Amino acid sequence: MSGTEATLYDVIGGAAWITLNRPAARNALSPTLVAEFDAHLTAANADPAVRCIVVTGADPAFCAGADLKSPRGTSPLSAMREVSFPDVLQHIMDSDKPVIAAVNGAAYAGGLGIVGAADIVITAEDAPFSFSEVRIGLIPAVIAVTCLPKLGPHHAMRLFLTGERFDGRRAVELGLAHRAVPKADLRAAVAAEVATIALGGPLAVVAAKKLIRQVPALAREEAFATMQALSSSMFIAPEGQEGMAAFREKRAPAWVKKDPAP
C-alpha cells in the first residue's frame, strides 16, 4: 500500500483500490487529493496487473464534495491549477479499465460527480446521497455532466432543486448505482464484481467500455458501420481466437488464471 494523508493506493486481487483519505474532512476534494487521485488513475491504467480500478473513501464518508474551507470570495476548486476536478472525472470516464465506485458512506455534491463518472457503482444500503449545492446557494454544475446521463432530466430536476437526501437503495432506483448491499458486505461485493470482470478478455473489456461511450455519439448508419468493423477486428484478433477456441474445447481461456471462487 502507498499513499499520503490525502489518498491511499493498493493493488488487491487484480484491482487498484484508490481510497480518498481525509476522514476528518469527510474526504473533501482538496487540491492535493485531486492531484493524487489523478496520478493514481494514471498508475492503475499503466499497470498490466490491474484489471479494474476501485474508488472508495476512508470511513465514515465516501466524499463530501469540494472542501468549503476556502477564503471568502474564492472558489474551493480555484486552487486546482495543474489538475482540476473535471480532469479527474474525465480521466475516470476515459480510463481504459473499468472504474467501480464503492460508496461506503456519504456521497454529496462532488462526491456524486465521482459516482456519476464511474462505470459500476456498488453502495452501502444506508449511505446518504445528496445534490446538496442549492442548500448553500450553489448549483451542481460540473457534476451534472456525469450525473444527468444516469438520472435523466426527470429525476435530476427534483434532486437538484431540493437537495433532498436519499439512501443507497434509492440511488439504485434512480439509476445512480447498480447494487446496494449492507455496508459490512460492501468490500466482498466489490471483490466479486472485480472477479467477474476478470473473466472477460482484457482487450474485450476495454473495447466494451469504449463502445458504450462511442455509440450514442454516432449517427445510426455510422454506428452500424463502425461497430461492424470493430466486431470483425475482435473476431480475428488473438484474444478473440483464444476465447472461441476455449469455448469449443470447454476450457477456461488463457487470461483466466484460475477458476473463480464459488
Rosetta blueprint (number, residue, H / E / L):
1 M L
2 S E
3 G E
4 T L
5 E L
6 A L
7 T E
8 L E
9 Y E
10 D E
11 V E
12 I E
13 G L
14 G L
15 A E
16 A E
17 W E
18 I E
19 T E
20 L E
21 N L
22 R L
23 P H
24 A H
25 A H
26 R L
27 N L
28 A L
29 L E
30 S L
31 P H
32 T H
33 L H
34 V H
35 A H
36 E H
37 F H
38 D H
39 A H
40 H H
41 L H
42 T H
43 A H
44 A H
45 N H
46 A H
47 D L
48 P L
49 A L
50 V L
51 R L
52 C E
53 I E
54 V E
55 V E
56 T E
57 G E
58 A L
59 D L
60 P L
61 A E
62 F E
63 C E
64 A L
65 G L
66 A E
67 D L
68 L L
69 K L
70 S L
71 P L
72 R L
73 G L
74 T L
75 S L
76 P L
77 L L
78 S L
79 A L
80 M L
81 R L
82 E L
83 V L
84 S L
85 F H
86 P H
87 D H
88 V H
89 L H
90 Q H
91 H H
92 I H
93 M H
94 D H
95 S L
96 D L
97 K L
98 P L
99 V E
100 I E
101 A E
102 A E
103 V E
104 N L
105 G L
106 A E
107 A E
108 Y E
109 A L
110 G H
111 G H
112 L H
113 G H
114 I H
115 V H
116 G H
117 A H
118 A L
119 D L
120 I E
121 V E
122 I E
123 T E
124 A E
125 E L
126 D L
127 A L
128 P L
129 F E
130 S E
131 F L
132 S H
133 E H
134 V H
135 R H
136 I H
137 G L
138 L L
139 I L
140 P L
141 A H
142 V H
143 I H
144 A H
145 V H
146 T H
147 C H
148 L H
149 P H
150 K H
151 L H
152 G H
153 P H
154 H H
155 H H
156 A H
157 M H
158 R H
159 L H
160 F H
161 L H
162 T H
163 G L
164 E L
165 R L
166 F E
167 D L
168 G H
169 R H
170 R H
171 A H
172 V H
173 E H
174 L H
175 G L
176 L L
177 A L
178 H L
179 R E
180 A E
181 V E
182 P L
183 K H
184 A H
185 D H
186 L H
187 R H
188 A H
189 A H
190 V H
191 A H
192 A H
193 E H
194 V H
195 A H
196 T H
197 I H
198 A L
199 L L
200 G L
201 G L
202 P H
203 L H
204 A H
205 V H
206 V H
207 A H
208 A H
209 K H
210 K H
211 L H
212 I H
213 R H
214 Q H
215 V H
216 P H
217 A H
218 L L
219 A L
220 R H
221 E H
222 E H
223 A H
224 F H
225 A H
226 T H
227 M H
228 Q H
229 A H
230 L H
231 S H
232 S H
233 S H
234 M H
235 F H
236 I H
237 A L
238 P H
239 E H
240 G H
241 Q H
242 E H
243 G H
244 M H
245 A H
246 A H
247 F H
248 R H
249 E L
250 K L
251 R L
252 A L
253 P L
254 A L
255 W L
256 V L
257 K L
258 K L
259 D L
260 P L
261 A L
262 P L
